[in-house]
Amino acid sequence: MLDSHAEHAADIRVEDVRFAAGDAELAGQLYHPAGPAKAAVVLNGATGVPQGYYRHFARWLAAERQMACLTFDYRDFGASARVHPRRSQATMDDWALADQPAARTEMQRHYAGVPLLVIGHSLGAMLMPLQDGLSDVARMIVVAGGLVHHHDHPWPYRALALAFWFGHVPPLVRALGYLPGRAVGFGADLPGGVYWQWRRWCTTPGSYLPETGLGLPKPRWAETGIPVDLFAMADDDVVPPPAVWRLGDAYGGVPQRRIVLDPKEAGVRKIGHLGAFARANAPLWPRLVPQL
């Protein structure tokens, strides 16, 4: 699929961009289609996943859907990192409530006048119900994003999650001042503030919802009427389908599609939590993004 229109993919232009998010500066890449864009897509990434992971999907959007796509790294992470994570004051709600809206503003600066879609992978969708500045968003696409509690995880993955939240990892974060992701098998180092907030939400029934109206804004997505597509993966041990539907409830009574992607039915070997955007799983991509 990725090679079927190689002549179009060759005409895609990839532009490095930098843009402000409050007092931070974020690094992104903007994938321009060869012809006039039918839509603009902002891709909010998952926790600890650098923007480069999404490059094949972003190229596919530009080549096959004629949609511009902006990928970016959150503050103090990936290409946006300016300090060691030990020195970072970033939190998970900074990433969601400041950085994600800033990416939409940047995309609208480049592509005003075409439908704006937001694709949220995991964290990229999790706090979207709390955001404002959504008037130009035409559709929200949730991929493996949910309000997950550690009791939601099936065994044996639950044992890993319990160790991550209650075992040897919290003392390490407390001692070092950041999450040494590479050392504990997570894959990426993260600021301590991100880890502690993430831990609190994943070990609290209702995730962040008990904090809304207090430290976090109240969900107001229902007032927008913006439709939401939610995609859960049948083999996702990290955010199983019930947790995805729980997030769907937080979006409120807007038009919703709730779809479970099963690797066997899709003809792929495995999807899991991260695999929907893997190049090997490109057969899934037309299901994620509608034709315009």
C-alpha positions as CSV (number, residue, x, y, z in Angstrom):
1,M,0.0,0.0,0.0
2,L,2.8,2.4,0.9
3,D,4.5,1.8,-2.5
4,S,1.4,1.7,-4.7
5,H,1.6,5.5,-5.3
6,A,5.3,6.0,-5.0
7,E,5.2,8.7,-7.6
8,H,2.9,10.8,-5.4
9,A,4.9,10.1,-2.2
10,A,8.0,11.4,-4.0
11,D,6.4,14.8,-4.4
12,I,5.5,15.1,-0.7
13,R,7.4,18.0,1.0
14,V,8.4,17.6,4.7
15,E,9.0,20.8,6.5
16,D,10.7,21.2,9.9
17,V,8.7,23.7,12.0
18,R,9.1,25.2,15.4
19,F,6.2,26.9,17.3
20,A,5.4,28.3,20.7
21,A,3.4,26.5,23.3
22,G,3.2,29.0,26.2
23,D,6.7,29.4,27.5
24,A,7.9,26.3,25.6
25,E,9.0,25.9,22.0
26,L,8.0,22.7,20.2
27,A,9.6,20.9,17.2
28,G,7.4,19.4,14.6
29,Q,7.4,18.1,11.0
30,L,4.7,19.2,8.6
31,Y,4.0,16.8,5.7
32,H,2.6,18.7,2.7
33,P,0.7,16.8,0.0
34,A,1.7,17.3,-3.6
35,G,-1.5,19.1,-4.6
36,P,-4.1,21.2,-2.8
37,A,-4.8,19.7,0.7
38,K,-8.3,18.2,1.2
39,A,-7.8,18.4,5.0
40,A,-5.3,19.2,7.7
41,V,-4.4,16.6,10.3
42,V,-2.8,17.2,13.7
43,L,-1.4,14.0,15.1
44,N,-1.1,14.1,18.9
45,G,1.3,11.3,19.9
46,A,1.3,8.8,22.7
47,T,3.4,9.2,25.9
48,G,7.0,8.5,25.3
49,V,6.6,8.0,21.5
50,P,8.7,10.4,19.4
51,Q,7.2,12.0,16.4
52,G,9.4,10.1,14.0
53,Y,7.4,6.9,14.8
54,Y,4.5,8.4,12.9
55,R,6.4,9.4,9.8
56,H,5.2,6.6,7.5
57,F,1.6,7.2,8.5
58,A,2.0,11.0,7.9
59,R,3.5,10.3,4.5
60,W,0.6,8.0,3.7
61,L,-1.9,10.7,4.7
62,A,-0.3,13.2,2.4
63,A,0.1,10.8,-0.6
64,E,-3.1,8.7,-0.3
65,R,-5.6,11.0,1.4
66,Q,-4.2,14.3,0.1
67,M,-4.1,15.6,3.7
68,A,-1.4,17.7,5.3
69,C,-0.2,16.3,8.6
70,L,1.6,17.8,11.5
71,T,3.5,15.6,13.9
72,F,5.4,17.1,16.9
73,D,7.1,16.3,20.1
74,Y,5.8,17.5,23.5
75,R,7.9,19.9,25.6
76,D,11.1,18.6,27.1
77,F,10.8,15.4,25.0
78,G,12.3,14.2,21.7
79,A,13.2,17.0,19.3
80,S,11.5,19.5,21.6
81,A,13.9,18.7,24.5
82,R,16.0,21.5,25.7
83,V,17.0,20.3,29.2
84,H,17.6,16.9,30.7
85,P,14.3,15.4,32.0
86,R,15.7,15.7,35.5
87,R,15.5,19.5,35.2
88,S,12.1,19.6,33.4
89,Q,9.1,20.9,35.1
90,A,6.7,19.5,32.5
91,T,3.6,17.6,33.4
92,M,1.3,15.4,31.4
93,D,-1.4,18.1,31.5
94,D,1.1,20.6,30.0
95,W,1.5,18.2,27.1
96,A,-2.2,17.8,26.6
97,L,-3.7,21.2,27.6
98,A,-0.9,23.5,26.3
99,D,1.1,21.6,23.6
100,Q,-1.7,19.9,21.8
101,P,-3.7,23.2,21.3
102,A,-0.5,24.9,20.2
103,A,-0.1,22.3,17.5
104,R,-3.6,23.0,16.2
105,T,-2.9,26.7,16.1
106,E,0.3,26.1,14.1
107,M,-1.5,23.9,11.7
108,Q,-4.3,26.4,11.2
109,R,-1.6,29.0,10.4
110,H,-0.4,26.8,7.5
111,Y,-3.8,25.4,6.4
112,A,-6.7,27.6,7.1
113,G,-9.9,27.0,5.2
114,V,-9.8,23.2,5.0
115,P,-11.3,20.7,7.4
116,L,-9.1,20.1,10.5
117,L,-8.9,16.6,11.9
118,V,-7.2,15.6,15.1
119,I,-5.8,12.1,15.5
120,G,-5.0,11.3,19.1
121,H,-2.9,8.3,20.0
122,S,-3.3,7.2,23.6
123,L,-2.4,10.4,25.6
124,G,-3.0,12.3,22.4
125,A,-6.8,11.7,22.9
126,M,-7.0,11.3,26.6
127,L,-7.5,14.9,27.7
128,M,-9.1,16.3,24.5
129,P,-12.5,16.4,26.2
130,L,-11.1,19.1,28.6
131,Q,-9.7,21.4,25.9
132,D,-11.1,24.5,24.4
133,G,-10.3,26.3,21.1
134,L,-12.0,23.5,19.2
135,S,-14.3,25.5,16.9
136,D,-12.3,24.7,13.8
137,V,-12.0,20.9,14.5
138,A,-14.2,18.9,12.1
139,R,-13.6,15.4,13.6
140,M,-11.7,13.7,16.4
141,I,-10.1,10.3,15.8
142,V,-9.2,8.4,19.0
143,V,-6.7,5.6,18.5
144,A,-6.0,3.4,21.6
145,G,-6.8,6.3,23.9
146,G,-8.7,5.6,27.1
147,L,-9.3,6.2,30.8
148,V,-7.4,3.2,32.1
149,H,-7.0,1.9,35.6
150,H,-4.5,-0.7,36.5
151,H,-7.3,-3.2,37.2
152,D,-8.2,-3.0,33.5
153,H,-5.1,-4.7,32.4
154,P,-5.2,-8.5,31.7
155,W,-2.7,-10.8,33.2
156,P,0.3,-11.2,32.8
157,Y,0.6,-7.5,31.6
158,R,-1.0,-6.4,34.8
159,A,2.1,-7.6,36.8
160,L,4.3,-5.3,34.7
161,A,1.9,-2.4,35.3
162,L,1.8,-2.9,39.0
163,A,5.6,-2.9,39.1
164,F,5.7,0.3,37.1
165,W,3.3,2.0,39.4
166,F,4.0,0.4,42.8
167,G,7.2,-1.6,42.5
168,H,10.7,-0.6,41.8
169,V,10.0,2.3,39.5
170,P,8.5,4.9,41.9
171,P,11.6,4.8,44.2
172,L,13.9,5.2,41.1
173,V,11.9,8.3,39.9
174,R,12.0,9.7,43.4
175,A,15.7,9.3,43.7
176,L,16.7,10.4,40.2
177,G,14.1,13.1,39.6
178,Y,12.9,11.7,36.3
179,L,11.7,8.4,34.8
180,P,14.8,6.5,33.5
181,G,12.7,4.8,30.8
182,R,15.5,3.1,29.0
183,A,16.8,1.6,32.2
184,V,13.4,0.2,33.3
185,G,12.3,-1.1,29.9
186,F,9.8,1.7,29.1
187,G,11.9,3.0,26.1
188,A,12.1,6.7,26.8
189,D,13.2,8.9,29.6
190,L,10.4,11.2,30.9
191,P,10.2,14.2,33.2
192,G,9.3,13.3,36.8
193,G,6.2,15.5,36.7
194,V,4.9,13.5,33.7
195,Y,5.4,10.2,35.5
196,W,3.8,11.2,38.8
197,Q,0.7,12.6,37.1
198,W,0.5,9.6,34.8
199,R,0.8,7.3,37.8
200,R,-1.9,9.1,39.7
201,W,-4.4,8.9,36.9
202,C,-3.7,5.2,36.1
203,T,-4.1,4.2,39.7
204,T,-7.3,6.2,40.4
205,P,-10.8,5.0,39.5
206,G,-12.0,7.5,36.9
207,S,-8.5,8.5,36.0
208,Y,-8.3,12.4,35.9
209,L,-12.1,12.9,36.0
210,P,-12.1,13.4,39.8
211,E,-9.7,16.3,39.3
212,T,-11.9,18.1,36.8
213,G,-13.4,21.3,38.1
214,L,-10.5,21.5,40.6
215,G,-7.0,21.4,39.1
216,L,-8.2,20.5,35.6
217,P,-10.9,22.0,33.4
218,K,-14.3,20.4,33.2
219,P,-15.2,18.3,30.1
220,R,-17.1,20.5,27.7
221,W,-16.7,18.5,24.4
222,A,-20.5,17.8,24.3
223,E,-21.1,21.5,23.8
224,T,-19.1,21.4,20.5
225,G,-21.0,18.7,18.7
226,I,-17.8,17.6,17.1
227,P,-18.1,13.9,16.0
228,V,-15.6,11.4,17.5
229,D,-14.4,8.1,16.1
230,L,-12.9,5.7,18.7
231,F,-10.7,2.8,17.7
232,A,-9.8,0.2,20.3
233,M,-7.5,-2.7,19.6
234,A,-8.7,-6.2,20.4
235,D,-5.2,-7.2,21.5
236,D,-4.3,-4.0,23.4
237,D,-3.3,-5.0,27.0
238,V,-2.3,-1.4,27.9
239,V,-5.6,0.3,27.1
240,P,-8.2,-2.4,26.5
241,P,-11.5,-1.6,24.7
242,P,-13.6,-0.9,27.9
243,A,-11.1,1.9,28.9
244,V,-11.5,3.4,25.4
245,W,-15.3,3.4,25.7
246,R,-14.9,5.1,29.1
247,L,-13.1,7.9,27.4
248,G,-15.8,8.0,24.8
249,D,-18.3,8.7,27.6
250,A,-16.1,11.7,28.7
251,Y,-16.6,13.2,25.2
252,G,-20.3,13.3,25.9
253,G,-23.3,13.0,23.7
254,V,-21.8,13.8,20.4
255,P,-22.0,11.5,17.3
256,Q,-19.6,8.6,18.0
257,R,-18.4,5.5,16.2
258,R,-16.9,2.9,18.4
259,I,-14.8,0.3,16.5
260,V,-12.7,-2.6,17.7
261,L,-9.8,-3.5,15.3
262,D,-8.9,-7.2,15.5
263,P,-5.6,-8.2,14.0
264,K,-6.9,-11.5,12.6
265,E,-9.8,-9.8,10.9
266,A,-7.5,-7.1,9.5
267,G,-5.0,-9.6,8.2
268,V,-2.1,-8.4,10.3
269,R,-0.1,-10.2,12.9
270,K,-0.4,-7.9,15.9
271,I,-1.6,-4.4,16.7
272,G,-1.4,-3.9,20.4
273,H,-1.2,-0.4,22.0
274,L,1.3,1.2,19.6
275,G,1.0,-0.9,16.4
276,A,-1.8,0.9,14.7
277,F,0.7,3.4,13.2
278,A,3.4,0.8,12.5
279,R,4.4,0.6,8.8
280,A,3.7,-3.2,8.9
281,N,0.1,-2.4,9.8
282,A,-0.6,0.0,6.9
283,P,-3.7,-2.1,5.8
284,L,-5.4,-0.6,8.9
285,W,-4.9,3.1,7.9
286,P,-7.8,3.5,5.5
287,R,-10.1,2.5,8.3
288,L,-8.7,5.2,10.6
289,V,-9.1,8.2,8.3
290,P,-12.2,8.8,6.2
291,Q,-12.1,9.9,2.6
292,L,-13.0,13.5,2.0
